[in-house]
Amino acid sequence: MQFYSKSVALEDRNKRRVDVETNNEAVGVTQRVRDISIRCSNHLPRTLGALCLLAATGLPAFAAVVDGPGGGPRANDGPGCNLFPASAATGTRVPLSYFGPPPSETNQSLVGPVQELKSGQLDAINGRITLPLYKGYITGTKIPVWYILTDVSDQGQAANLGLNFSAKLEFAGIGARTAHFGPNNVVYFDKGKVKFSQHRILVAGTPNAYPPAQAQPGSVGDKDYSPLVSIDGIIYDAPIVAFNVQAADINFPNGNVDYTKVHDEVVAIDPNGRTVTLQLVNGFSFGRPVWYLTMDSSDPTVAAIEGATYAPLFGKLPTGGDDSFDSPVERIFISDNGELDCANPQRQGLDAAITDGFRPNNTLGGIPTLALDYSPAWDVNIFEWTPAAIAQDYRQQLREEFQILTYVVDGLLTGPNGTAFGGIGVINNCPIVERLD
C-alpha cells in the first residue's frame, strides 16, 4: 500500500521544519488543577531575549514567558516525538511510486491518511494547517472579532464548508455563546470577549516541573466566552484568534507574530488575504496517529499549559457522560508519568513533555471516519502508571482508548497520585485535523 499525507508522501518523514518562528522555543509546563495532578508540555525558554522581555514588561524575575505554540509535531526526528508514519516502501526493493493509492482514498474508514478538517490547506512537512479567517463584530459595536470555523452540529453545513461534523454538539447549547447574521451576512456575536494582551507565563515547579510554580494563559475570555456559538439553531466551533484589533495590527503573513495580539497557536496570519496558519498537535485515536488543534480550555491553568484561550462559558458543558444521551463531550486520555525522551519510541505523557518540550502524545476517543461519537469538546481524563507497573517495566506508549480502560481495570493505571481514574472536570477544545494513517 502507498501512503500519502495530502501534500507530501509519508517517506518524507524526517524532513525538519525550516521556518521556525521567533519566541517559539518551547511548549508545556505543569500545574495542579482542582486539586488533581495535571501536567502538560512546555520547554522553558532560557534566552537573553526572554530575560529582556521580562525586564521590559516588569514581570517578576522568576516568570518564564512562553508566548507562541512551541515545537511542532515534526520539529524533532525522534520516534517518541515525531509520529509521522514511514513510507510503505520501507524494506522493499521498489520505490514508493510503485505502490497503489492508500485504501482510505476508496473508503475513509480503511487504513491510510485522511484529512478530517477539509476547509484548510494542510502543510504535512511542518505539521500546520492554513484555514479561512473570518471577521465578525460584537453586537451593537464596531469591535472586530477574528475567528475560525472547525466543527458544526449540522451535517449539511459540515459537508458544504469542509468542517468536522459532530452530532454531540447538538447538546452543547448550555456552553455556547449566541450570534446572528447582520448586513451582508456578517456574523454579530451577542456576547463573549477575549483579551490577548497578556503574555503566557509558565514556571516549572521544584524538584519536579510538575506542578508548576506559576501559570498564566496568554489569552483570557470573559465569563460569556466559549469557542462554541449558536446561530439559527446550529452550533459551530468558532474559536476567536484575535479580538478588537484592526487588520493592520495583526498583519503577520510570514510569521514573526506578536502574541499579545493573537492566539498562541498562530504561526502566521494574513487578515487581508483572510487566512490564518495554526500549529498542529500529535495524538492518537484507536491506535492511529492523528494531528489536532488545541484552541481553548475551561480551566485557566490548562489553558496556560496548552497555549490555549481560557474560556469560562465552555465549562458549563457537563462532563462524565461520554457517549450517553445528551452528552456533548468525548474523552481525551493524558498520561502524567509515562516514558521520557524523544529518542524513546515509548515516550508519552506530561513528564516527558516537561522534560523535552514536545507534546505528550495524548490519546483521543472517537474521531470522524473511525467512530460516530466525536466532539471537539474533550473531557480530560488523566491516567498514571502505578509504582508496581513501573517496577515490572510495564510502562509503554498507549495509543487506544480501550487499552487504557483495560489497564485501569487490571490495576496497572490509576488516576493522579493513586486516585480513582476518571475525568477531572476540565474540557479542552481540540478540533481534529488529520488522521495520519
C-alpha positions in Angstrom: 0.0 0.0 0.0 1.1 3.5 -0.8 0.6 6.2 1.9 0.4 9.8 1.1 -0.4 12.7 3.5 -2.0 15.1 1.1 0.8 17.5 0.2 3.7 15.2 0.9 4.5 11.5 0.7 5.0 9.7 4.0 8.5 8.8 3.0 9.3 12.4 3.8 9.1 11.7 7.5 12.4 13.1 8.7 12.3 16.4 6.9 12.9 19.1 9.5 10.9 22.3 9.9 12.9 25.2 8.4 10.7 28.2 9.2 10.7 28.3 12.9 9.0 31.4 14.4 10.6 33.7 16.9 9.7 33.4 20.6 8.6 29.7 20.0 11.4 27.9 21.7 9.1 25.8 23.9 6.0 24.1 24.9 4.4 22.9 28.1 4.8 23.2 31.9 2.6 21.7 34.6 0.1 22.8 37.2 -2.4 21.3 39.7 -6.0 21.7 38.5 -8.8 21.5 41.0 -6.6 19.5 43.5 -5.8 16.9 40.9 -2.4 16.4 39.3 -2.4 17.5 35.7 0.8 18.2 33.7 1.3 19.3 30.2 4.1 20.1 27.8 6.5 23.1 27.9 10.1 23.8 27.3 11.0 26.9 29.3 13.0 29.5 27.3 16.4 30.4 28.6 17.4 33.0 26.1 18.6 36.5 26.7 15.6 37.7 24.7 13.3 36.2 27.3 15.1 38.0 30.1 15.0 41.3 28.2 11.2 40.8 27.8 10.8 40.3 31.5 12.6 43.5 32.2 10.7 45.4 29.6 7.3 44.2 30.9 8.1 44.5 34.6 7.2 40.8 35.2 8.7 39.0 38.2 12.3 37.8 37.6 11.2 34.2 38.0 8.5 34.4 35.4 9.0 32.5 32.2 7.4 34.0 29.1 6.5 31.2 26.6 4.4 33.0 24.0 3.6 31.1 20.9 3.0 27.4 20.1 6.4 26.0 20.8 7.9 23.0 19.0 5.8 21.5 16.2 4.8 17.8 15.6 7.7 17.4 13.0 10.3 19.6 14.7 12.1 16.6 16.2 13.2 13.4 14.4 13.0 11.1 17.4 10.3 8.4 17.2 8.9 9.5 20.6 8.1 13.0 19.3 7.6 12.6 15.6 4.6 10.3 14.9 4.7 10.7 11.1 4.4 7.2 9.6 7.2 5.8 7.4 6.9 5.1 3.7 5.2 1.9 2.7 8.2 1.2 0.5 10.5 0.8 3.6 12.2 -2.6 3.4 11.1 -3.3 -0.2 13.0 -3.4 -3.5 10.8 -0.8 -5.2 10.2 2.9 -4.7 7.0 4.4 -3.3 5.8 5.3 -6.8 5.2 1.5 -7.5 2.5 1.4 -4.8 -1.1 2.0 -5.4 -3.2 4.7 -3.6 -4.0 4.1 0.1 -7.3 2.2 0.8 -8.5 5.3 2.7 -9.0 7.0 -0.7 -11.7 4.4 -1.5 -13.1 4.1 2.0 -12.1 6.6 4.6 -12.6 4.1 7.4 -9.8 1.9 6.0 -6.1 2.3 6.6 -4.4 5.4 5.2 -4.3 9.2 5.7 -7.4 11.2 5.8 -7.7 15.0 6.1 -10.7 15.3 8.5 -10.9 19.1 8.5 -11.1 19.8 4.8 -11.6 23.6 4.9 -7.9 24.3 5.0 -4.6 23.6 3.3 -2.6 21.1 5.2 1.2 21.5 5.5 2.4 18.0 6.2 6.1 19.0 6.2 5.7 21.3 9.2 2.6 20.0 10.8 0.3 23.0 10.3 -2.9 24.0 8.6 -4.0 27.2 7.0 -7.7 28.0 7.5 -10.1 30.7 6.3 -10.0 33.7 8.7 -13.4 35.2 9.3 -14.2 38.7 10.6 -17.3 39.5 12.6 -18.3 42.0 15.2 -19.7 42.3 18.7 -23.4 43.2 18.5 -24.1 46.9 18.7 -20.5 47.8 18.4 -17.7 48.1 15.8 -15.4 45.8 17.7 -13.9 43.3 15.3 -13.9 39.6 16.1 -11.5 37.5 14.1 -12.4 33.8 14.2 -12.1 30.4 12.5 -14.6 27.6 11.9 -13.7 23.9 12.6 -16.8 21.9 13.6 -20.6 22.1 13.3 -23.6 20.2 14.6 -25.3 20.2 11.1 -24.2 17.5 8.7 -25.1 19.6 5.6 -23.1 22.6 6.8 -20.2 20.3 7.6 -20.1 18.9 4.0 -20.7 22.3 2.5 -17.9 24.1 4.4 -15.4 21.2 4.8 -15.9 21.2 8.6 -15.9 18.3 11.0 -19.4 17.1 11.7 -20.2 16.4 15.4 -23.7 15.2 16.3 -22.8 15.7 20.0 -22.6 19.5 19.5 -26.4 19.5 19.3 -26.3 19.1 23.1 -23.8 21.8 23.7 -26.0 24.9 23.8 -25.6 25.3 27.5 -21.9 26.1 26.9 -22.3 28.2 23.7 -22.5 31.9 23.1 -25.1 33.2 20.7 -24.8 35.2 17.4 -26.8 36.2 14.4 -26.3 37.3 10.8 -26.3 41.0 10.1 -25.9 43.1 6.9 -24.1 41.2 4.2 -24.4 38.0 6.3 -21.6 39.2 8.6 -21.8 37.4 12.0 -22.5 39.5 15.0 -21.7 37.9 18.4 -24.1 38.8 21.1 -21.5 38.3 23.9 -18.1 36.8 24.5 -14.9 38.8 24.5 -11.2 37.7 24.6 -8.2 39.5 25.9 -4.9 38.6 24.1 -2.7 41.4 25.5 -1.0 39.5 28.4 1.9 37.1 28.0 1.6 33.4 28.5 3.7 32.5 31.6 4.7 29.0 32.8 7.2 28.4 35.5 8.3 24.8 36.4 8.0 23.7 39.9 10.7 22.1 42.0 12.0 19.5 42.5 9.9 18.3 39.5 8.5 20.6 36.8 5.1 19.3 37.8 3.2 21.1 39.4 4.3 24.5 38.0 5.1 27.3 40.3 3.2 29.8 38.1 0.8 29.5 35.2 -0.9 32.3 33.3 -2.7 31.9 29.9 -1.8 34.2 27.1 -5.5 34.8 26.2 -8.4 35.1 28.5 -12.1 35.1 27.7 -14.7 36.9 29.8 -17.4 35.0 31.6 -19.5 34.9 28.4 -16.8 33.4 26.2 -16.9 29.9 24.7 -15.5 28.8 21.4 -18.9 27.4 20.6 -21.6 29.6 19.1 -25.2 29.0 18.3 -26.5 30.6 15.1 -30.1 29.9 14.0 -30.2 26.7 15.9 -26.9 25.3 14.6 -23.9 25.1 16.9 -20.4 25.9 15.4 -17.0 25.6 16.9 -15.7 29.1 16.2 -12.6 29.9 18.3 -11.5 33.5 18.4 -7.9 34.0 17.3 -7.8 37.9 17.6 -10.1 40.4 19.1 -10.7 44.2 19.0 -7.8 44.8 16.6 -7.7 46.1 13.1 -6.2 44.2 10.1 -3.0 46.3 10.2 -2.4 45.3 13.8 -2.3 41.6 13.1 -0.7 41.5 9.6 1.9 38.8 10.0 1.6 36.7 6.8 5.2 35.4 7.1 5.3 34.7 10.8 7.1 36.8 13.5 3.8 37.0 15.2 3.0 39.4 18.0 1.4 37.1 20.6 0.0 39.9 22.6 -2.5 40.4 19.7 -3.3 36.9 18.6 -3.8 33.3 19.8 -0.7 31.4 20.9 -1.2 28.6 18.3 -1.0 31.0 15.4 2.2 30.8 13.3 1.1 33.2 10.6 -1.9 35.4 10.0 -3.0 37.3 6.9 -6.1 39.5 7.6 -6.0 40.9 4.1 -5.9 37.6 2.4 -8.2 36.2 5.2 -6.2 33.2 6.2 -4.5 32.1 9.4 -2.0 29.3 9.9 -2.1 27.2 13.1 0.3 24.6 14.5 -0.9 21.1 14.9 -0.5 18.7 17.9 0.4 15.0 17.9 -2.0 12.4 19.3 -3.7 9.0 18.7 -7.2 7.7 18.1 -7.9 4.0 18.2 -4.3 3.2 17.5 -3.9 5.7 14.6 -1.6 8.7 14.8 -3.5 12.0 14.4 -3.0 15.7 14.3 -5.4 18.1 16.0 -5.6 21.8 17.1 -5.6 23.0 20.7 -7.6 26.2 20.9 -9.5 26.6 24.3 -9.9 25.2 27.8 -12.4 25.6 30.5 -9.6 25.9 33.1 -7.1 28.8 33.2 -4.1 26.7 34.2 -4.7 24.1 31.5 -5.1 27.0 29.0 -1.7 28.3 30.0 -0.2 24.8 29.7 -1.8 24.2 26.3 -1.2 27.6 24.8 -5.0 27.9 24.6 -7.6 30.5 25.5 -9.3 30.3 28.8 -13.0 30.0 28.0 -15.2 30.2 31.2 -18.5 29.6 29.5 -17.1 26.4 27.9 -17.0 25.0 31.4 -20.8 24.9 31.5 -20.8 21.7 29.4 -21.4 18.7 31.6 -18.6 16.2 31.9 -18.5 12.4 32.7 -21.4 11.5 30.3 -19.1 10.2 27.5 -21.4 8.6 24.9 -24.7 8.8 26.8 -27.8 10.6 25.5 -27.4 14.4 25.8 -23.6 14.3 26.3 -21.8 17.0 24.3 -18.3 15.7 25.1 -15.8 12.9 24.1 -12.9 11.8 26.3 -9.2 12.5 25.9 -6.7 10.5 27.9 -3.4 12.1 29.2 -0.6 10.2 30.9 1.2 12.0 33.7 4.2 9.7 34.2 5.0 7.9 31.0 8.3 7.2 29.5 10.7 10.0 28.7 12.9 11.2 25.8 12.1 11.8 22.1 14.5 9.1 21.2 12.4 6.6 23.1 9.5 5.2 20.9 7.5 4.5 24.1 7.6 8.2 25.1 4.3 9.6 26.3 2.9 11.9 29.0 3.3 15.1 30.8 6.6 14.2 32.5 8.1 13.7 29.0 6.6 16.9 27.7 8.0 18.9 30.5 11.4 17.4 30.1 11.9 17.7 26.4 9.5 20.4 25.4 7.3 18.4 22.9 3.7 17.4 23.3 2.7 14.5 25.4 1.2 12.2 22.7 -2.3 12.2 24.1 -4.9 9.5 23.2 -8.3 10.7 21.9 -11.5 8.8 21.9 -13.6 8.8 18.7 -12.9 10.9 15.7 -14.7 11.2 12.3 -14.0 8.2 9.9 -13.3 6.0 12.9 -16.3 6.5 15.2 -19.7 8.3 15.5 -19.2 9.9 18.9 -16.7 12.6 18.0 -16.9 16.0 19.7 -14.2 18.8 19.7 -15.1 19.3 23.4 -12.8 16.8 25.1 -13.4 15.7 28.7 -9.9 15.5 30.2 -9.1 12.1 31.8 -5.6 11.7 33.5 -4.0 8.3 33.9 -1.0 7.3 35.9 1.2 4.2 35.9 1.2 2.5 39.3 4.6 2.0 41.1 4.2 -1.7 40.7 3.6 -1.4 37.0 6.7 0.7 36.6 8.8 -1.7 38.8 7.9 -4.5 36.4 8.8 -2.4 33.4 5.2 -2.4 32.0 5.2 1.3 31.2 4.6 1.9 27.5 3.0 4.3 25.0 -0.8 3.7 25.0 -2.5 4.6 21.7 -6.0 3.3 22.1 -8.9 4.2 24.5 -9.9 0.6 25.4 -6.3 -0.4 26.0 -6.2 2.3 28.6 -9.5 1.4 30.2 -8.5 -2.3 30.3 -5.2 -1.4 32.1 -7.2 0.6 34.6 -9.4 -2.4 35.3 -6.2 -4.6 35.5 -4.8 -2.3 38.2 -1.9 -1.0 36.1 -3.2 2.5 35.8 -5.0 4.9 38.2 -5.9 8.5 38.4 -3.2 11.0 39.5 -1.5 10.1 42.8 -3.3 6.8 43.0 -6.8 8.4 43.0 -9.7 6.8 41.2 -9.5 7.1 37.4 -11.8 9.4 35.6 -12.4 13.0 34.4 -11.0 16.0 36.2 -13.8 18.3 35.3 -11.9 20.2 32.6 -12.9 20.5 28.9 -10.5 21.2 26.1 -11.4 22.4 22.6 -9.3 20.3 20.3 -10.7 20.0 16.8 -9.4 17.0 14.8 -7.5 17.9 11.6 -5.7 14.9 10.1 -5.6 11.1 10.6 -2.1 10.2 9.5 -2.8 6.5 8.7 
